[in-house]
């Protein structure tokens, strides 16, 4: 978030580096006709204020936002340079560990670190070059003494192979890591897949996993009890066997609370007209489930075999024709007693199938339907079916929001858990 300053003795501000505080050391605080007297304020209080201000801005714009404040007073300026919590976010590129980054690392003291590593080949954006690979490995070797302090790691690399090499190089040193994000180029989809969970087993405190364009195979049975959130984005399922592996991955996360799948690519070959049934995956602590642009066949396979009786929020977005899925979800093997919010976006369904599922939700209080094909007819039928319920009190009403473009309306339906006549 804030890179290290260079010594104040060096003249001339560098305005090309406003994503860090290096320019602070090149400029003295401006004289003021009304100088601030901060002598009565504890240093700890000023440090805390600066830290809270830093957290109130997005990571990449925070230094720019704080610069005017830090240039007002020499006291604030000096306190900022000696406050470790302002120096705990490091961004590395293929330039490697620079003296400024090394100084920033020293200024962070013993606090947990947020690390972001980006390596791209200048001549080809989607493939790693030798210089980039060498810089990455040299940087990891230099940073190894600090890895025990890494709290989050964001790898923005050009291939799955390079991500695997980076994580393997870190080895067992990431035992304090709580958040792992891996973004890779999609050029090696189908050509190389990272074997998991071997590298994850060295992260006993890992709570959040975020994979984007990261091709992997789940090749080992295990349990990762610390993980609470999983997000898979742009994940290729190149063959039907990956469905089994993905379910095994979910089975390894018994304490999972949030699951999000975004764009599971349409390369499932061969297409499964009757997907095989798998052993159900129990996720008793799951509270939030979001599926977006995953293809109706893959979603049917995944949701059919997941049991999440305590989920409270469910979102389905761009899943195609979901009536067969709704029939499966309405089955007796699925429980929705705690589901309070349902959002359906850009999907096709019939009112009868939707109502069949909604009737299994006694706690439902908010239903949002947005930009669905033949939405007017489906919603009209849904309202007509709901009006067949017995009259109930206001506390038993369900808020139904219907959106199409910028047009929306809000209706209140009787509790859909009541048996329809």
LODREN-505136 format. One line per field, with one value per residue (C-alpha): x, y negated, z. Coordinates in nm, 3 decimals. Layout:
N
xx <- [X, ...] $
yy <- [Y, ...] $
zz <- [Z, ...] $
END
This chain:
421
xx <- [0.000, 0.276, 0.626, 0.930, 1.061, 1.410, 1.637, 1.520, 1.861, 1.793, 1.631, 1.354, 1.006, 0.919, 0.557, 0.568, 0.537, 0.219, 0.120, 0.360, 0.507, 0.847, 0.767, 0.712, 1.081, 1.167, 0.947, 0.938, 0.602, 0.478, 0.504, 0.168, 0.045, -0.143, 0.102, -0.047, 0.044, 0.031, 0.258, -0.033, -0.151, -0.002, 0.201, -0.002, -0.322, -0.183, -0.052, -0.392, -0.566, -0.331, -0.387, -0.766, -0.755, -0.545, -0.800, -1.083, -0.946, -0.897, -0.550, -0.413, -0.546, -0.481, -0.127, -0.244, -0.528, -0.299, -0.023, -0.179, -0.233, 0.118, 0.276, 0.103, 0.308, 0.660, 0.523, 0.269, 0.535, 0.782, 0.515, 0.406, 0.759, 0.786, 0.441, 0.483, 0.114, 0.146, 0.411, 0.263, 0.141, 0.414, 0.369, 0.637, 0.685, 0.940, 1.187, 1.249, 1.333, 1.439, 1.617, 1.297, 1.093, 1.360, 1.339, 0.961, 0.991, 1.216, 0.976, 0.690, 0.852, 0.706, 0.350, 0.163, 0.220, -0.005, 0.196, 0.105, 0.333, 0.283, 0.505, 0.432, 0.663, 0.702, 0.720, 0.423, 0.163, 0.035, 0.362, 0.640, 0.980, 1.309, 1.387, 1.046, 1.080, 1.429, 1.311, 1.021, 1.237, 1.503, 1.235, 1.086, 1.431, 1.494, 1.153, 1.171, 1.273, 0.952, 0.715, 0.614, 0.449, 0.256, -0.115, -0.238, -0.074, -0.196, -0.017, -0.084, 0.118, 0.113, 0.068, -0.052, 0.293, 0.455, 0.199, 0.275, 0.649, 0.600, 0.387, 0.622, 0.916, 0.742, 0.695, 0.610, 0.699, 0.344, 0.206, 0.049, -0.124, -0.499, -0.590, -0.460, -0.543, -0.405, -0.469, -0.305, -0.314, -0.556, -0.311, -0.224, -0.581, -0.582, -0.203, -0.100, -0.295, -0.163, -0.201, -0.386, -0.411, -0.041, 0.062, -0.247, -0.167, 0.124, -0.119, -0.296, -0.448, -0.581, -0.936, -1.002, -0.917, -0.966, -0.868, -0.907, -0.806, -0.630, -0.638, -0.595, -0.666, -0.774, -0.571, -0.562, -0.818, -0.766, -0.938, -0.875, -1.076, -0.969, -1.105, -1.422, -1.454, -1.390, -1.424, -1.356, -1.361, -1.305, -1.244, -1.219, -1.393, -1.234, -1.376, -1.656, -1.403, -1.338, -1.688, -1.588, -1.265, -1.444, -1.690, -1.398, -1.244, -1.567, -1.576, -1.233, -1.378, -1.627, -1.626, -1.694, -1.928, -1.915, -1.899, -1.889, -1.843, -1.816, -1.780, -1.712, -1.617, -1.823, -1.559, -1.711, -1.648, -1.831, -2.158, -2.338, -2.707, -2.746, -2.464, -2.368, -2.461, -2.184, -2.170, -2.336, -2.108, -2.215, -2.155, -2.344, -2.186, -2.243, -2.429, -2.386, -2.394, -2.349, -2.339, -2.282, -2.241, -2.157, -2.377, -2.696, -2.547, -2.254, -2.468, -2.712, -2.430, -2.280, -2.592, -2.760, -2.490, -2.427, -2.617, -2.627, -2.921, -2.815, -2.760, -2.921, -2.849, -2.854, -2.788, -2.823, -2.702, -2.686, -2.737, -2.964, -3.284, -3.303, -3.640, -3.472, -3.244, -3.540, -3.706, -3.391, -3.356, -3.718, -3.650, -3.678, -3.303, -3.244, -3.333, -3.392, -3.541, -3.298, -3.289, -3.392, -3.283, -3.301, -3.181, -3.238, -3.076, -3.092, -3.227, -3.521, -3.778, -4.147, -4.355, -4.464, -4.106, -4.007, -4.306, -4.228, -3.888, -4.000, -4.252, -3.958, -3.840, -4.032, -3.782, -3.784, -3.822, -3.670, -3.698, -3.539, -3.598, -3.394, -3.382, -3.518, -3.654, -4.036, -4.017, -4.353, -4.543, -4.341, -4.385, -4.755, -4.802, -4.595, -4.810, -5.126, -5.006, -4.907, -5.246, -5.397, -5.244, -5.454, -5.447, -5.164, -5.029, -4.783, -4.501, -4.544, -4.506, -4.226, -4.079, -4.063, -3.857, -3.886, -3.626, -3.592, -3.333, -3.406, -3.769, -3.855, -4.146, -4.179, -4.459, -4.543, -4.651, -4.795, -4.543, -4.468, -4.419, -4.797, -4.941, -5.112, -5.463] $
yy <- [0.000, -0.247, -0.198, -0.320, -0.675, -0.758, -0.967, -1.328, -1.457, -1.371, -1.670, -1.685, -1.531, -1.230, -1.268, -0.948, -0.738, -0.856, -0.500, -0.515, -0.769, -0.807, -1.163, -1.244, -1.214, -1.428, -1.714, -1.893, -1.978, -2.312, -2.615, -2.722, -3.057, -2.858, -2.590, -2.288, -2.229, -1.854, -1.835, -1.766, -1.464, -1.121, -0.975, -0.654, -0.849, -1.017, -0.682, -0.527, -0.809, -0.771, -0.396, -0.432, -0.692, -0.454, -0.177, -0.406, -0.432, -0.163, -0.013, -0.166, -0.518, -0.549, -0.695, -0.960, -1.055, -1.079, -1.282, -1.627, -1.549, -1.418, -1.722, -1.964, -1.898, -1.777, -1.597, -1.400, -1.338, -1.190, -0.984, -0.837, -0.723, -0.552, -0.388, -0.020, 0.033, -0.208, 0.007, 0.358, 0.384, 0.470, 0.481, 0.663, 0.681, 0.841, 0.570, 0.775, 0.651, 0.288, 0.098, -0.096, 0.221, 0.356, 0.039, 0.064, 0.420, 0.302, 0.023, 0.274, 0.407, 0.739, 0.677, 0.914, 0.840, 0.822, 0.928, 0.875, 1.024, 0.950, 1.099, 1.042, 1.083, 0.750, 0.913, 1.150, 1.070, 1.425, 1.620, 1.598, 1.489, 1.612, 1.273, 1.261, 1.613, 1.539, 1.215, 1.395, 1.670, 1.424, 1.211, 1.510, 1.612, 1.261, 1.247, 1.590, 1.458, 1.251, 1.524, 1.623, 1.278, 1.302, 1.267, 1.241, 1.335, 1.218, 1.390, 1.230, 1.451, 1.553, 1.929, 2.204, 2.359, 2.042, 2.018, 2.376, 2.304, 1.994, 2.172, 2.470, 2.235, 2.084, 2.436, 2.456, 2.092, 1.965, 2.110, 1.773, 1.708, 1.647, 1.532, 1.673, 1.523, 1.672, 1.513, 1.668, 1.636, 1.871, 1.978, 2.309, 2.427, 2.796, 2.799, 2.778, 2.816, 2.752, 3.057, 2.961, 2.962, 3.033, 2.665, 2.575, 2.828, 2.606, 2.321, 2.427, 2.080, 2.031, 1.891, 1.756, 1.895, 1.699, 1.864, 1.691, 1.855, 2.111, 2.457, 2.722, 3.087, 3.204, 3.522, 3.596, 3.652, 3.423, 3.179, 2.804, 2.711, 2.345, 2.238, 2.027, 1.879, 2.012, 1.827, 1.991, 1.760, 1.855, 2.218, 2.469, 2.803, 2.979, 3.323, 3.473, 3.608, 3.255, 3.244, 3.524, 3.346, 3.018, 3.191, 3.357, 3.014, 2.892, 3.204, 3.105, 2.774, 2.878, 2.530, 2.343, 2.045, 1.867, 2.032, 1.837, 1.979, 1.732, 1.837, 2.208, 2.222, 2.410, 2.665, 2.965, 3.242, 3.467, 3.298, 3.495, 3.549, 3.761, 3.664, 3.940, 3.902, 3.849, 3.901, 3.594, 3.323, 3.194, 2.822, 2.756, 2.413, 2.269, 1.936, 1.778, 1.951, 1.767, 1.928, 1.713, 1.807, 2.169, 2.348, 2.527, 2.878, 2.811, 2.627, 2.917, 3.161, 2.943, 2.824, 3.161, 3.320, 3.036, 3.034, 2.693, 2.688, 2.362, 2.145, 1.801, 1.630, 1.792, 1.621, 1.770, 1.553, 1.638, 2.011, 2.071, 2.275, 2.365, 2.543, 2.889, 2.753, 2.613, 2.955, 3.110, 2.841, 2.889, 3.255, 3.392, 3.450, 3.072, 2.850, 2.474, 2.395, 2.107, 1.954, 1.586, 1.423, 1.557, 1.370, 1.496, 1.303, 1.370, 1.725, 1.903, 2.080, 2.155, 2.021, 2.371, 2.492, 2.177, 2.206, 2.573, 2.468, 2.154, 2.351, 2.526, 2.195, 2.104, 1.829, 1.658, 1.280, 1.140, 1.264, 1.070, 1.157, 0.958, 0.960, 1.311, 1.437, 1.425, 1.261, 1.087, 1.411, 1.606, 1.338, 1.299, 1.673, 1.664, 1.387, 1.571, 1.888, 1.698, 1.527, 1.871, 1.888, 1.818, 1.460, 1.411, 1.132, 0.867, 1.045, 1.342, 1.147, 1.203, 0.900, 0.972, 0.726, 0.752, 0.571, 0.540, 0.288, -0.025, 0.066, 0.232, 0.295, 0.437, 0.674, 0.842, 1.203, 1.423, 1.654, 1.913, 2.189, 2.222, 2.516, 2.411, 2.533] $
zz <- [0.000, 0.096, -0.040, 0.149, 0.122, 0.002, 0.226, 0.272, 0.169, -0.195, -0.370, -0.625, -0.591, -0.802, -0.912, -1.114, -0.801, -0.632, -0.551, -0.258, -0.016, -0.173, -0.274, 0.094, 0.167, -0.132, -0.016, 0.314, 0.467, 0.333, 0.562, 0.700, 0.827, 1.089, 1.203, 1.373, 1.735, 1.780, 2.080, 2.313, 2.112, 2.185, 1.901, 1.929, 1.862, 1.550, 1.424, 1.479, 1.294, 0.996, 0.991, 1.000, 0.722, 0.516, 0.559, 0.450, 0.094, -0.173, -0.147, -0.468, -0.406, -0.033, -0.062, -0.307, -0.073, 0.229, 0.064, 0.123, 0.491, 0.548, 0.384, 0.620, 0.930, 0.998, 1.305, 1.099, 0.836, 1.085, 1.259, 0.925, 0.847, 1.185, 1.193, 1.093, 1.009, 0.714, 0.548, 0.558, 0.197, -0.054, -0.431, -0.627, -1.003, -1.233, -1.127, -0.814, -0.466, -0.495, -0.214, -0.159, -0.111, 0.121, 0.328, 0.335, 0.459, 0.741, 0.833, 0.870, 1.186, 1.296, 1.170, 0.934, 0.565, 0.259, -0.044, -0.410, -0.677, -1.047, -1.316, -1.684, -1.979, -2.157, -2.501, -2.450, -2.188, -2.142, -2.126, -1.866, -1.991, -1.849, -1.696, -1.527, -1.386, -1.257, -1.094, -0.928, -0.782, -0.666, -0.500, -0.319, -0.199, -0.064, 0.103, 0.262, 0.610, 0.614, 0.488, 0.839, 0.861, 0.534, 0.604, 0.245, -0.083, -0.425, -0.714, -1.051, -1.281, -1.645, -1.613, -1.383, -1.399, -1.266, -0.985, -0.887, -0.887, -0.673, -0.413, -0.407, -0.353, -0.052, 0.083, 0.452, 0.523, 0.468, 0.790, 0.888, 0.555, 0.585, 0.231, -0.098, -0.438, -0.759, -1.099, -1.402, -1.778, -1.952, -2.223, -2.060, -1.996, -2.071, -2.111, -1.748, -1.428, -1.080, -0.852, -0.537, -0.238, -0.171, -0.150, 0.056, 0.326, 0.434, 0.518, 0.840, 0.897, 0.545, 0.557, 0.208, -0.137, -0.459, -0.789, -1.127, -1.455, -1.238, -1.388, -1.120, -1.044, -0.698, -0.666, -0.294, -0.020, 0.275, 0.510, 0.524, 0.833, 0.847, 0.506, 0.529, 0.178, -0.173, -0.503, -0.839, -1.141, -1.506, -1.420, -1.706, -1.663, -1.956, -1.885, -1.674, -1.423, -1.300, -1.153, -0.917, -0.827, -0.762, -0.532, -0.354, -0.308, -0.147, 0.068, 0.201, 0.328, 0.600, 0.762, 0.437, 0.485, 0.146, -0.197, -0.522, -0.871, -1.158, -1.523, -1.522, -1.889, -2.145, -2.242, -2.073, -2.324, -2.379, -2.285, -2.016, -2.089, -1.774, -1.537, -1.293, -0.928, -0.675, -0.303, -0.144, -0.008, 0.333, 0.392, 0.717, 0.779, 0.431, 0.456, 0.112, -0.227, -0.559, -0.904, -1.212, -1.578, -1.505, -1.756, -1.660, -1.691, -1.459, -1.206, -1.204, -1.126, -0.853, -0.672, -0.698, -0.483, -0.235, 0.095, 0.262, 0.507, 0.675, 0.368, 0.407, 0.075, -0.271, -0.604, -0.953, -1.241, -1.613, -1.566, -1.866, -1.833, -1.464, -1.444, -1.425, -1.154, -0.959, -0.967, -0.818, -0.551, -0.450, -0.371, -0.020, 0.007, 0.001, 0.298, 0.272, 0.612, 0.679, 0.330, 0.359, 0.032, -0.324, -0.633, -0.988, -1.275, -1.650, -1.616, -1.775, -1.559, -1.526, -1.242, -1.144, -1.099, -0.912, -0.680, -0.619, -0.485, -0.300, -0.098, 0.071, 0.224, 0.540, 0.628, 0.285, 0.314, -0.003, -0.362, -0.650, -1.016, -1.270, -1.650, -1.697, -2.028, -2.046, -1.704, -1.723, -1.779, -1.522, -1.256, -1.333, -1.292, -0.973, -0.825, -0.929, -0.757, -0.444, -0.424, -0.390, -0.043, 0.263, 0.396, 0.647, 0.868, 0.747, 0.927, 0.693, 0.368, 0.117, -0.062, -0.435, -0.642, -1.021, -1.234, -1.610, -1.720, -1.519, -1.460, -1.133, -0.903, -0.555, -0.457, -0.128, -0.149, 0.123, 0.282, 0.015, 0.269, 0.303, 0.116, -0.205, -0.269] $
END
